[in-house]
Structures are given as structure tokens and as C-alpha cells.
């Protein structure tokens, strides 16, 4: 069973055409062969001996010439042009020859048939009353192709239901493949793929450029692009800044003529890389050679096909066509293309061109360091995690803004960054990575970029379900990360039986223990704090003495610490301000006090979103906490200064305060694993 695309399946390199059609010859020839002999004699790119011209058939003459000189019937030439323009007019299907007619194997998305009841596996047995049974592929094209807007009345047999249907399809222009494809790649890189050099190439490229938007660089892909029209090559060359000359052409007379690029507006901007391979031919090689000679872009891939001759198409008196090689072309620097091709600046393995170019464009910044780890010396599972150790205390939220995970040749991958300790973090993709793919992790430290490259396997690593340090802490709890970090830092203990007690209200003596531990206060050899409700031998005795000596916590009165009393959110604000020496952006006088005795009612100059703090003795402390980015309200507009603090809330505020003590500007990456 023979395939049918409704353009003949014929392997050929799309030729570079100086013009589609030249005027018909003024002299009437007896038949095509005589006319072709005269055309060859007058214009073939090298002299042809009379013994060749005297051969009795067109095929025998062509056997002595280059492989790009061809004879076309009108129908064949139409197909040739459709291949360049990547479209044709018909019903919009790919079919296979079938005993009963034509079997539908594909419906083009841009075709007419997809909008009708026609389905894949249907068999077209009749068109406009003419049976297709027993007809060849070429014969069926005569009935299925046609002018735009004309109707093909189809009689269709559907094997699935064993019924015969009548379906009308209005013929229309169908894109076999898009002239241009585009994408936004990870790292803000634009990608443009040009499949053919035709009349729409530049307009489609510029449309794609606009669609992709502002990017930091472009990767232009002409792999497998067999060529097209000369003026299209000149137009596309004009998109590249710095390309003045497109090519040098030399005909039978050996006179060399320079063809300039046709300047475009807008042009490509930023660094530009061009992808080529062994199937990049003709007009693709013109573009690659012009770009390389004039250093307008860096070439990646393999040496191109090596077609450095150009053809002109002549319409014969019979209505048939003759495509003949009329010239050789060279790069602007005069380098030979024919039989040699264009060598890339960076040679890659077949199929790796885009990945390598994408990687190199992401690494153009010279201020970088390469990370490595035993884990990444082999392909990692698609559900991998990356542990990162820094040299500084850093905010997980700010680190997330500095980290990008990019699939090479693809898009950025969304990630989560979870703190493990104050200086270590876990980076996790939010979805499974693609199997057997290449990735690049980029961490902007503020001084240089840290780079980790790795590949994925097709395996999924079995993991234990998320188990927090405490049985009453879920990973989704707002305090979970804070509790994990403080536990891993040795600063947090539970209440027993594997529990943290996040909803338990925090007492003042418990707060004293937290602060003494987190601030590393000296709890050995302390003096009696002088509170009657703080007895020697109690677990909190030395901590209360230490925080009083440090000026962080005073008593509720001169001789009462307030043991057993819950800590309010307002008091917590005052303690955090003292412990971490937080400052307000505006100059304000006075500060809140833990005790009602001797407090100030000074109003803060600046404001917070909280409407319930103005009359609080801790208003200024809450302001400082808010301006330091540490304060979270009980709602968007309330802070609830008199509300008791829970253990979950307290560890969250403590973690934020600890992180705020780091510079949160730059850091070094010590390791990844």
C-alpha cells in the first residue's frame, strides 16, 4: 500500500530559486527537448559539450548534468512549489491508496476536512461522482486537489460502522507544516525554527518574534531546512544585525556579483545562536555562511549539506517547466559551499544542538562557578531533590527568587525551596521532570552564578511519606518549616510523646527559655533574678536570669516575673525588638514595655495595615516588627496585640527574626547533594 500526501512523496532538496518563473521564450520550439537544449547552451553554470546536448532524450541529457537540474511536468512543478511554500490547496488530508479508493490516515489541523464529519480510517470511494477505485495515487490527486473554495462531494465508506456517507468538503489552502515555529525557552531565551525560505518567511519570523516578546537572546533553528527562494534568504539575513552581504554569485561568465541582505525592522537583538545540521541546505547555507563570515551569530550543530549552486526555473512553451543550475554561490568571504558545506563554530552530537546552544547561552555570564556532587555524576530520578548548603543564614523565599531550574532545550521548571536549617535548603520541582532529559540549575548568589548540570533517568525514586519531626505538625502547617529549622538547629524541643503542641499558648517562662537558647545566652553561674515566682531548680530559672541580665525580659512587677502567665502578641513584639535590635524606618521616640506600669503612649510616625494597635503600649514595637518584615496579623487588618501567642506562632516569628539577621544579599554555595 503506497502512501499519499497529495503532494508526491519524492525526496529532493528544495532548490534556491533566483526567480520562480522567467518569461516564456519568444521562439516557439518544436518540443521540450529542443527548447531545453537551447536553455542549457545559453545559461548552464558551466559549459556543456555538444555531445551531451545531442543525446536523444531529456533524461539522458539530465544524467550528464548536476542533480539539481530537473524537468517538471506542470503538476510536478506545482508540487515542488507547494513543498517550498509548505502548503497546498485541497481537502486537507494525508491518505493511503486503498483497494476501494483512498484511506484517510491524518487530518491536517489547518485543512478543510477536519471541520467536516470526515474521520481517520474513512475510505474515500468517490469524488464528485467519479469513482476512485483502482486509480493510482497521481490519478486521485486530480480529483482531490483543486482551487480554493471549490467543493469536493465525497462518498465515504466508514468501516467502523459499516455505513456509506456523503460528505462535502470545500477545498482550501492547507499548511503541510508551519513555515515558522517559536517558543519561549527557560532563562528568557527566544527560539525560532524556520522550516523553509519562502515568501512568508520574514513576516512569519517577525510575527513570532513579537509573540515571544522581549528576551535576553535568540536561538534560530534551520536544521533540516532544505532551502527555498534567494530573495527570502536575503530577507532573513536582514534580520541579523551586522549582516550586510548575503552571498557572492558566479555564473557561466565567471563574473562575481555580491547580493546584499535586505534590512528588516525590527531585527533580532541580543546574543544570537544558529542551529544547523547535515540537512541544512542551499538557502540555509547562504544564511549560515553570511552569519558566520560577518560574526553575527554563533553556529551550533554539524557541517551543512554542501549545496552551493543556484537554479532558475524556465516555463517551457508546452506549459512544462525546466529547473536549471545557472550559478555557483559562495559566502561573503568567498568560501566555497558546494560539496563542502558550512562548518559550525561549535560542533555537537546529532540531536543535541538545541540543548548545547541553550546551555551556552545561559552561561554567557563569565562570573560563575560549577557545582558537582556524587549524586549528579549519574542520571537522577525524575522526582529528584537537591540539598543546598550555604555559608550564610538566608531567607528561603528570597533564595527561591535566586534559583532557576531549566530544561535544556525547553522551559523553566517551577520549584519549591524549603529550609532544612538556617543555612541549608531543599530544592524540589513541583512536578516530575522529563525522563532522559538534560537540566541546568542556576543559583544567583549576588556575586556569581552557581551552575549544576544533570541528566534524568526514567526512574522514580521511592520515598517515605513526608514525616515531620513531630506527629502533630503537618507539612502544610504555616509553622512547619519554622519548627523543622529550629528543631534541626537544636533550638526547639517538644512537649513529650513526639508532640510539638503548636496550639498550646506560650507562657512567659517558656519564652525566656526559647530566647536564652536561640540567642546563646550564658545560663551558667547566673545570679538570682530576684523574682519570687522564679525558684532555683526550676527548668526555666537560669533562662529567666539570663534574659533579665541581657535586658530582654523584665518582670511583670519588681518582684514578680509572671510565671505561668501567657505571653501576648504585643509582648512578643517587644521581646523580638529587644532581642534582635530591630529598628523602625522612621525615627520614633519611646518603646513599649512588658508591664503596664511605666509604659509610653507615644504614637508611631509610620503606619501599619493593622487598625487595632494604635492604643497598644506596644504600638512602636509592632511597627518595628512590621517594617522588618516579621509581623503577620491575625487578619489582614488586625494584629491582636492582647491575644495570647501559641507555640506555633512563636517559632514562626523566631525563625523570621533569625533569618532577618543574615545579610540576605549575597552568599556562597558550599555544596549540593
C-alpha positions, -999 to +999 in steps of 0.1 A: +000+000+000+015+032-011+014+065+009-003+096-003+003+132+009-014+148-020+020+161-029+042+135-044+064+118-018+096+125-036+129+131-018+145+163-031+164+193-019+143+224-023+164+245-047+174+281-043+155+299-069+165+333-084+130+337-098+100+315-099+091+319-135+111+336-163+091+349-193+082+323-219+108+320-246+100+341-277+109+314-301+084+285-305+102+252-302+091+220-317+091+202-284+105+204-249+139+188-257+149+214-283+139+242-260+158+227-231+190+222-253+190+260-261+184+269-224+213+247-213+236+260-240+229+297-231+228+296-193+241+264-176+266+274-150+294+256-167+299+250-205+282+218-218+296+199-247+276+193-279+278+156-275+257+159-243+232+183-259+228+159-288+216+130-267+181+118-278+161+122-246+157+148-218+165+121-192+198+112-210+208+148-211+200+154-174+220+123-164+252+142-176+243+174-156+242+182-119+215+166-097+196+198-092+188+204-128+154+189-134+125+186-157+089+190-143+055+185-157+032+213-147+017+191-120+051+181-106+062+218-106+030+227-087+040+201-061+076+214-060+063+250-052+039+236-026+069+220-008+087+253-007+057+272+005+048+243+028+011+244+017-013+232-010-049+236-019-071+205-014-093+188+012-065+187+039-057+151+045-029+125+043-042+093+028-031+059+017-040+041-015-067+015-008-084-011-029-116+009-027-101+043-031-082+065-006-079+057+031-077+087+054-048+084+078-044+120+090-064+153+091-044+185+089-053+209+117-052+238+091-071+218+065-108+219+054-116+182+061-111+185+099-141+208+100-164+182+085-176+148+095-147+130+078-127+108+101-094+090+102-098+054+087-126+065+065-122+054+028-130+079+001-145+059-027-159+087-049-153+124-056-179+145-075-194+113-090-161+098-101-150+065-085-115+063-071-115+026-070-085+012-089-069+046-095-033+054-089-021+080-064-014+106-092-049+100-106-066+105-072-048+138-068-065+151-099-099+148-081-090+157-045-069+188-053-084+220-068-090+257-065-098+274-031-135+274-024-145+246-048-164+217-033-154+181-033-185+160-029-172+128-013-188+094-010-171+078+020-172+043+034-167+040+072-155+005+082-161+012+119-199+014+114-201-003+080-220+026+065-216+048+034-217+086+039-218+117+017-196+145+029-189+178+013-155+195+018-147+230+005-111+229-008-088+254+010-052+262+014-036+237+038-004+241+057+017+209+055+039+224+082+043+258+096+069+280+079+080+292+114+077+277+148+085+296+180+088+291+217+099+308+249+128+288+265+138+288+301+161+316+311+142+341+290+156+328+257+136+331+224+135+302+200+126+304+163+126+275+139+125+283+101+114+253+081+116+269+046+127+300+028+096+312+011+076+344+006+062+343+042+095+336+060+103+371+072+068+382+081+062+349+100+095+353+118+087+388+128+053+378+139+069+350+160+094+375+175+066+397+186+047+368+201+076+356+221+083+391+234+114+407+249+141+381+256+177+381+265+188+362+234+177+342+204+183+307+191+174+304+154+170+269+141+174+260+104+182+223+109+166+202+082+157+233+062+164+224+026+163+259+012+139+280-009+140+313-026+170+336-029+151+368-020+138+350+011+173+342+021+183+378+016+153+389+037+160+366+065+197+376+066+185+411+071+171+401+105+206+396+118+224+428+128+258+431+111+249+411+081+255+434+051+263+409+023+242+377+019+263+358-007+285+360-038+272+346-070+293+335-100+276+324-133+288+309-166+307+341-174+327+338-141+317+373-131+312+375-093+282+395-080+276+404-044+240+401-032+232+422-001+209+414+027+175+431+028+175+450+061+145+443+083+128+463+111+127+450+138+158+429+138+169+402+163+186+415+194+210+402+220+233+372+215+221+350+187+229+313+181+221+295+148+214+257+147+225+238+116+229+202+106+237+179+076+202+185+062+205+223+062+210+231+025+210+258-002+194+289+012+201+277+047+238+275+038+237+310+024+223+323+057+248+303+078+277+314+057+267+351+058+262+350+095+295+332+102+316+354+080+302+386+095+302+372+130+265+379+135+258+347+154+275+316+167+268+284+147+259+251+165+255+216+151+271+197+122+285+206+088+257+215+064+248+196+032+270+214+008+247+226-020+264+258-033+247+260-067+216+281-076+188+273-101+164+293-122+131+279-134+120+283-170+085+278-182+085+259-214+063+265-244+044+233-236+035+245-201+060+222-185+090+236-165+128+232-165+148+240-134+185+245-143+216+253-123+228+287-135+254+298-109+276+288-080+273+308-048+299+315-021+299+330+013+306+368+015+343+360+022+344+338-009+343+304+008+332+275-013+299+259-002+292+233-029+304+199-019+319+213+014+291+229+034+294+253+063+312+241+094+297+250+128+316+271+153+305+246+180+302+210+168+276+189+187+263+154+186+233+149+164+201+158+182+220+178+209+223+211+190+195+229+208+204+216+243+241+227+239+232+261+224+206+267+252+231+258+279+258+280+264+235+310+261+225+306+298+262+305+307+273+336+289+279+354+322+316+347+330+310+352+367+300+316+375+311+286+394+304+249+385+288+227+412+291+190+413+282+161+436+284+123+435+246+122+432+247+140+399+275+120+383+248+096+370+213+102+358+190+111+387+153+101+392+126+123+378+114+131+413+148+142+425+155+167+452+186+189+456+200+198+490+219+231+490+243+242+518+251+279+520+277+298+541+251+323+554+218+324+570+193+332+542+156+335+536+140+306+518+116+329+500+145+351+488+166+321+478+137+309+457+138+341+437+175+334+430+172+298+418+161+287+384+158+251+371+157+249+333+152+220+310+178+225+283+160+230+250+128+236+270+112+257+296+118+267+332+106+243+358+087+256+388+103+247+421+098+248+458+126+259+482+122+246+518+145+254+546+162+225+563+183+246+587+192+283+588+219+277+561+207+246+542+177+242+519+159+216+498+150+224+462+122+203+448+105+206+413+067+209+417+062+182+391+081+152+378+110+161+355+110+147+319+128+113+317+161+111+300+164+149+296+191+175+305+187+202+331+206+231+344+202+245+380+213+282+383+217+299+417+224+336+417+244+343+448+246+380+443+283+377+434+283+350+408+261+323+394+265+287+407+257+261+380+247+225+383+241+204+352+225+169+354+205+144+334+174+125+344+168+087+342+134+072+335+131+061+372+110+073+401+127+071+435+106+055+462+103+079+492+088+076+526+058+098+531+066+132+545+073+127+582+078+159+603+098+159+635+066+159+655+034+139+650+012+170+654+029+190+627+018+187+591+039+198+562+012+222+552+010+240+585+022+276+584+047+270+612+060+236+598+092+250+581+100+272+611+096+242+635+117+220+613+146+245+611+146+253+648+145+216+656+174+208+633+194+237+648+189+222+682+168+252+693+134+235+697+121+207+718+087+191+720+063+187+749+068+149+750+053+119+733+067+131+699+045+162+700+052+199+695+020+214+708+016+241+682-018+253+696-006+255+732-004+291+744+032+301+753+039+312+788+064+339+798+089+314+813+088+292+782+095+323+761+125+330+784+138+295+777+134+300+739+153+333+739+181+321+760+186+290+738+183+309+705+205+338+714+231+315+731+229+334+764+251+323+792+229+303+816+258+290+838+267+308+870+238+332+868+227+354+897+193+352+912+169+373+891+150+384+922+116+372+913+096+354+940+078+332+914+111+320+898+125+294+921+160+279+919+159+244+905+131+251+881+139+243+844+134+280+835+154+295+864+187+301+846+170+312+814+149+339+832+181+351+849+199+352+816+172+371+797+168+396+825+206+403+826+206+407+788+178+433+791+154+413+770+127+404+796+118+421+828+092+412+853+055+420+854+064+439+886+096+444+906+094+410+923+071+391+901+082+377+867+047+365+858+055+328+857+025+309+843+011+339+825+006+336+788+027+358+765+006+382+744+013+391+708+021+427+719+046+415+745+062+392+719+067+421+696+086+440+723+108+410+731+117+404+695+126+441+690+149+439+721+164+405+713+172+413+677+177+451+680+150+458+653+147+494+642+119+513+625+125+531+592+113+564+607+127+580+638+103+574+667+106+580+704+098+557+732+093+520+732+067+496+746+072+479+779+061+444+790+045+459+821+015+482+823+035+503+848+056+530+832+046+524+796+046+551+770+017+561+748+039+576+721+024+573+686+044+558+658+052+581+629+047+554+603+017+532+599+009+495+596-021+478+580-033+469+615-062+490+628-060+477+664-025+487+675-027+525+679-037+524+715-014+495+724+016+502+746+035+480+721+025+500+690+060+511+682+074+476+687+047+462+664+056+489+639+093+479+640+083+442+637+061+451+607+088+472+590+113+444+595+091+420+576+085+398+606+049+407+616+019+388+604-015+397+616-043+376+628-062+390+598-052+415+570-061+444+592-057+432+628-026+423+648-045+414+680-018+426+705-037+413+735-042+378+721-021+350+736+008+336+715+008+300+706+039+279+703+033+276+665+031+314+661+061+320+684+085+297+665+074+313+632+083+347+645+116+335+659+126+319+626+118+350+607+138+371+632+168+347+629+167+349+591+164+387+592+198+387+609+215+374+578+226+399+551+201+383+526+221+399+498+249+376+488+262+342+498+284+313+487+271+278+479+292+253+498+278+221+484+249+204+467+237+168+471 
